[in-house]
Amino acid sequence: MPLHFFPRDRDFWAYHCSAVAVGVMASTAIAVAWGFMVRLQVYSSLAWIPFYTLAVLVLRWLYKRRGGDSVPIARLIAIVVLYSAVAGMLIGACVTAAVMPLHLETISAKYKRLKVPVIPSEIILNKFIDEAPKSQLFVAVWGFIYISVSSSRRIKKAEVFNLRLQNNLKEAQLSSLSNQLNPHFLFNSLNNIRFMIHEDAQRADAMITSFSDILRYSLESSQHEKVSLHHEVGIITKYLAIVKTQLEERLAFSLHIAPGLDDALMPPMVLQMLVENAVKHGLDQLQGGGTLTVSASRQGQCLLLEVDNDAPSAPLQALGCTGIGLLNIGQRLHLLYGDLAALNTTHAGGVFKVGITLPLERAA
């Protein structure tokens, strides 16, 4: 972005003009209060405005041009103090040179009436001494305020940029995690469909439809952080219809959804992953199969999801062994809810239980 000597930002000029107006009114008010050379002070203030504006614009240009954002604060303070000292003297000299030729005779006449010795060089010097310190102070104050505002804006922009990066990373991580369907499920489903085509073409057609619905849901859900419980339950029903072809009577499924929770929101594919985890590491490891129970209930302002399944007596190695198991779900919950969500597991009495607690949110 090109650096313009005259800023294009309207806010800059609004603040600058306001500060100049305050300075001019303050100087004029002091002159009126003292009742001495009010007209001279008014002309001096009007002459002071362009020189002061030029000085602060040069300071701004140098700050931008020389990369003032990266200069240590102690060095910046020293630079502003030095610059304001030089600029204040130059402004004082310019204002004195601009107004004194027009008012020197008037001032001399007033001094004579007051019986004060008239020394033109001393009158001019006094005017310079009156203008220079005031200008030095105003330039320094302007410089410190400008640097402070610029630093504050830079920090806010950096914070916004970092938040955008974090959100983009979060979205990428969520998309990556939610898109992971177990390849074993894909292979087994295709094999089951292949065998079913020869045994029952109509049932094979239904399996293909369910399989395509699951794949479509997996792809489409990656575009959304959350889906309704109703949609998630629908997809696990289709998933279990395919799995039941392989397990047959070894799989008994029970679903319990409390009334009024169909529109509750949850991360997509979470229940599907829990059910898949239960089948692969629980029921599929038992010769006689077992029961799989999925339930959803409300606890205060939270949604409680539970998946129970019969499992081998030996400790399950479900965490992370498939790459899409409980570790995947835990990461997604942390990304979406932070500490507001919880995932708990228990394994006792031949039953493996997973419980997920989420803030209760409703679909719009």
N, C-alpha and C positions, 0 to 999 in steps of 0.2 A: 504494500500500500504506500503510494507516494506521500512524502512529508510536505505539507503546505505551510508556508510561513504564516499565512493568515488562516486560522482554524476554520473548518467547515462546520464545526459543532455549534449549534445554536445555544446549547446550554452554556458553553464556554463564554460566549459573548454576553449572555444574560447575567451570569455571575460576575463577569468582569465589569460590565457597565454598572451593576448594582454597587460593587465595591468602589468604583470611581465616584459614583454619585454620593455615596456616604462620605468619602474623603473630601470632596468639594464642599458639601454642605457643612461638614465639621469645620473646615478652614474658614469658610465664610461666616459661620456662627461665631467663631472665636473673634474674628475681625470686627463683627458688629458689636459683640460684647465689650471689646476694648474701645470701640468708637474711633479707631485710628486707621485712616487710609483704606476705607471699605472698598472703594472703587478699585484701588490698586490690587487688593486681594482678590476681587472678583476676576479682574483681567488675568492676574497671575494663575488663578485656578483654571481658567479656560485655556491658557497657554500651556499649563502643566499637563493637561489630559493627553494630547497627542504624544508628547515626549515620554511620559510615563508608560503609555500603552506600547510605544515602540520598544522601550526598555524591557518590559515584561515579555513581549513577543520574542525578542532576541533570547531572553533567558529560556523561554519554553523551547525555542528552536534548538538551542545548544543542548538542552536536556534530552530532547528527542534524538538529535543528530549524533550525539556522543554516547548514546546508550546509558542515560542516567539511571535506568532501572537496575543496572548491574553494579552501580557504584556504591561502595559502603556508605552507610548513613552518616558517619562522622565526617567523611570526606565531602559528602554532599552539603552538609551544614557549613563547612569551611568555604566551599565554593560559593554558596549562596551569600554568605556574609561578605566575602571579598567582592563578588559581583555587585551586590547592592551598594557597597561603599563607593565603587567606581561609578556605577550607573547613577547613584544619587547625586554625586558631584557634577556629572555631565548634565543631568536634568536641571539641577540648580543653576548651572552656567547658562544653559539654553533658555530657561525661563527668565533669568535675569537679563540676558541679552535681548529677549523678545519684548519685555515690558518696560525696562528702564529708560530707553530712549524716548518713550512716549510720556513718561511720568517723572522724569528726573527734575524738570523745572518745577512741577507742581510740588514735589517733595521738598525741594530747596526753598520754595516760597513759604511753605508751612514751617520749616525749620527756622526761617528768618523771623516769622511772626512770633515763634516761641523763643526767639533770641538764642537759638542753638547754632553754634558754628557750622557753616555749610562747607563740607569737604566732599565733592562729588565721588571721588574714589572710595571714600569711607561709606557713603550711602549705598553705592553699588555692592561693596563687599558685605555690608550688613544684609542686603537683600539676598545675596548668594548664601550667606550663612543661615538665613531664615528658610530658604528653599531646600538646600542640600540635605540636611539631617532628616527633614520630613520625608523627602523623596527616598532616602536610604531606608527609612523605616518601612514605608509602604512597599517598596520593591522586595525587601526581605520578607515581610509578612506574606506578600503575594506568592513569593517563591516557595516558602514553607507550606502554605496551603495547597499550592498546585502539586508539589511533590507528594504531599500526604494523600490528596485525592487520587492522583495517578497511581500511587502504590496500592491504595484501597481497591481501585478498579481492576488493577492487574491481578491482585490476589483473588478477587471475586471471579474474574475470567478463568483463572487457573483452577479454582474450585469447581466451576461449572464444567470446564473441560475434563477434569478428573472424574467428575460424576458421570459425564457422558461415556468416558472410557470404561468406567466400572459397570455402567448399565449395559454397554455393548458386550463387555466380557461376560456379564451375567446372562444376557440373552443367548450368547453363543454357547455357554456352558449348559444352560437349560435345554437348548435345542439339541445339543449333542447327547445329553443324558436321556432326554425323552424320546429320542429317535432310535434307541437301541432295543431292537427286538432280538430275543434269543435265537441265534442261528439254528440251535437244536430244534426249537419249535418249528422253524421254517422247514427244515429238512424232514422232520417227522410228519408234519402236516402234508407236505407234498407226497411223501411215500404212502401215507394213509389214503390220500385222495386217489393215488394211482391204483392201489389195491381195490378201493371201493368202487372204482369205475367198472370193474369186471363183475362185482358182486351185486351192487345196487346203484344203477346209474342215477336214479332220482336223488338218492341220498348223497351221492358224490357231487351232484350239481348243487345241492344245498350247502355242502361243505365248502365248495369253491366260492360260493356267494359269501359265506361267513368269513372265509379266509381273505377274500378281497376287501370286505368291509373292515377287517382288522388292519390290513395294510394301509387302506385309505385313512382310517382313523389315526393310525400312527403318524402318517405324513402330515395330515391336516392339523392334528393336535399340537404339532411342533410350532405352529404359528400362534398358539395361544398359551399364556401362562397357566390359565385355569379353565376347567370345563365343569359342567354340572354333574352331580352325582348320578343323575338319571342316564346320561350318556356313558359314563364310565361303567355303570352296572350293565348296560346293554352290551358293551363290548366284551365284558368278561363272560357274559352268557354265551355269546358267539364263540369265544375262545374255548370255553368248557365243552361246547357242543362238538368241537373238533377233537379235543383231548379225549372225550368219552369214547370216541371211535377206537382209540388205542387201548384205553384202560377198561372199557366196557363196564362190567358190573363191579369192578374194583373201585370205582369212583361214585361216591354218594355226595351230592351237593345240596347245601341248604343256604338260603338267602333270607336275611332279616333286615329290612330297612324301616326305620321308624317313620311314622306319618309326618308329612310336611318337610321332608329333607330332599325331595327330588331336585329342587333348584339350588341346593347347597353347592358351593364351588370347592374344587379341589384340583391339585396338579394332575394333568392328563397322564394316563398309562400307569398310575401308581397302583391302583387295585389290580390291574392286569399283571403287573410285575410281582405283586405279592402272591397272587393266585398261581402264577407260573412258578414262582419260587417254592410254593407249598406243594405243587404237583411234582416238580422235579426232585426236590430234596426231601420230600415227605412221603406222599402216597406212592410214588413210583418206586420207592425203595422198600415198600412193604409187599410181601407176596400176596397177601389178601386184600391189598388196597386199604381204603379207609374213608373217613368222612371229611369233607371240606366245608367250613362254615364261614360265610361272609356276612358281617353285620355293620350297620351304621346307626348311631344314636346321637342324641344331643346331650351335652353336659354343660349347663349354663350357657355361656357364649362361645362354646367350643363344639366342634364336630369330632366325634370319636369313631374311627374306622377300625374294625377288628377282623383279622383273618385267622381262623383256627384250623389246624389240620392234624390228623394222626401222623405220627412220625416215629422213626426208629428210636430205640432207647438210647443209642449212642448219640453224643452231641452232634448237632447238625453243623455242617461247615458252609452254611448258606451265605455268610457274609463275604462278599467279594469273590467267591469261587467261580461264579458265572460271569462276572464283570457287569452284570445288570441287576444284581440282587439288592439286598438291604443297604449296602454301602451307597449304591446309586441313588436310592430313594432318600437316604439321609442327607446326601449332598444337595439334592434338589430342594428338600424341605428347608435346609439352612439358607440356600440362596433366596428362596421366596419369602420365608417368614422369620429368619433369624432365630431368636430364642423363643418366639411365640409358638413354635411347633415342637412336637416331641415324638420320638419313635422308640418304642419299648418292645422287648422280646422276652418271652419266658418259655422254658421247656421243662415240663413236669408231667409225670403220669402218662407218658407216651403221647402227649399233645404239645405241639409247637404253636405258640400264639404270638402274633404280631399286632401291636396296637399303635395307632397313629392319632395324635391329637392335633387339630388345626383350629385356627380362629374361624368361627362360623361366619361365612360370607354368602350372600345371595346373588344369583344371576339377575341382571337388570331386566 
